[in-house]
Amino acid sequence: MVTRACLLLPAILALTACGTTPETYEQRMEDTYAFIDAWEQALEGGSEDRGWSMLSVAAREGFDGEAQYVALAEAADWSAFDLSPVNGHCDDLYACNIHVVVPQEPDDVPPFLLTSPRNAEDAAYGLLMIEDDDEDGAVDPPDGELGNAQVQVWWERVPWPDPGIGGGGG
């Protein structure tokens, strides 16, 4: 039986090619959705580093290092968590925002995805940006077109070679 991870291997390899730019916007979007799917699989135990290598340099600054990130991912309960992409867009093929649906129950979204341990103005603010219009600290109900959270994917671009999940700064 072929696993989902095996099917994604060609896409992941294509994503890691240095300096490559997709020929079309549609290809960039496909690459971005595949990258987010691969990151979710890694988070849930599909890789030893739990997706650390898929984070942008800026997002990594929100943690005290790979060991802390991996420990948080290993300790999380992934049974109810699912990133379900709804739609998204990419600016100039390098900065992509994907709207996703995540569980609304507070315990179903591992806290380190929402607020990194070193959450500060000069550190990553989180790997998922939730919709919290009423500012109650809870994930809002999903909007049919916009979901209830976003994942940012940055692709390599000179002179800002910081590819990966998440940005930085507060």
N, C-alpha and C positions, 0 to 999 in steps of 0.2 A: 504494500500500500504506500502510495506516495504522500508524504506529509505536506501540509501547507508551507512549511519552512523550505522544503526542497523545491517547491514550485516558485517560491520567491527568490531563490538564490540567484538566478540570472538578473533579476531586477536589482537586487542589492549590489551585485558586482558592477552593474552599469552605473549605479549611483555613486560608487566610490572612485570612478575614473576621474583623475585629476583634470580640472579645467575643461571638462566637456560641457557643452551646452546643447540641450535638445533642439532638434530641428523645428519643432512646433510647440505651441502653447499646450496643445492636447497631450503631447508626450511629457511635458514638464508636470502637468497635473497627474498623469498616470504614475510617474515616478514618485511624486509627492505622496499620493495615496498609498503606494507600495511601501514607501519609507516609513510612514506612520504605522502601517500594519506590521511591518517588521519590528519597529520599536516596541509596539504593544506586545508582540510575541516575546521579545527579549526581556521586557519588564517582568513578564509572567513566568520567566524561567527558561526561555528558549536560548539563552546564552549565559556564559559564566559571568560576564560583566553587566548583565541585566540592562543592556542598552547604553551604558556609560559612553562607549565609543561613538555612539550616535548623537550625543549631545553637542551643541555648539560650545566653543571655548567659554563664551560668556555665561551660558547656562551652568557649566561645570563650576564656575566661581561661586555659585550658590551653595556649594557643598564643601566640606572639609577634605574632600578627595573621593576617589573611586570607592574606597573601602566603606565610607559612610553611606554613599549612594547605594551600593550593592546591599549593605546590611538593611537599609530601609526598604528596598525592593523585596528582599527575601522575607522580611517580617510582615509585609503587607498581605492582606487577604484579597486575592484576585478573583474569588469565586463569583462575585456579583458585578465586577468591573468589566466594562466593554466600551471601547472607543468606536463609535459608529459615525463615520463621516457622513455629513449631509451635503455639503457643497464647499466651495472655496474659490480662491483666486490667487494668482501669482502676479506680483509687480515685477516687471522687467525680467521675468523668468528666474529670479534669484531670491526673492522674498515671498514666501507663500503662507497664507493664512487659511487654515482649513477649519470650517465649522463642524463641530462634532456634537453628538448626544452622549452625555455621561449620566450615570445613575444620580438621582436626586437625593438619595439617603446619604447623610453626612459620612457614615462609616463605610460606604461603598467606594468612595474616592480616597485613595491613600493620601494623607495630608501632605507628604513631601512633594506630590505633584502640583499641589495648589500653592504652597508657600515653601520655598527652599529653606533649609535650616539656617542659612546665613542670609536671610532676607534683609537686605539693607539697600540703600540707594545705589551702592556700587556693586551689588551682587544680584544674581538672577532672582527674579520675582516669582517664578514658578514655571513649571513646564506645561501646565494647562491654565488657560485664562478662562475662568468661569464667568458666566453671566450672573450677576447678582445686583439687579437693578434696584431692589429694595434695601440693599446693603445690610442684610441680616446675617451674612456669613454663610448662607446656605446656597446650594446650586438651584437656580431658578428652573421652573418647568421648561422643557424643551419647546422651542418655537419650531414649527414644521419646516421652515426654510433655513433657519439659522442655528438650529440646535440649541445647546445651552452652555457651550464652551468652545474654545478655539485652541488649536495647536499651531505654532509657528514652525516652519521649516525654512532654514536659510541654506542656500546653495553657494558653493564657492564662487567668489567674484573678486577679481583683483581690483583695487588693492585691499579689499576686506575679506581675506580668506578665512571665514569663520563658519564653515558649514555645520549643519546639524539641527537638532530640535531645540527650540527656545532661544530667546534673546537674552538680554541682560538689562540691568538697571531697574530702578523702581519707579 
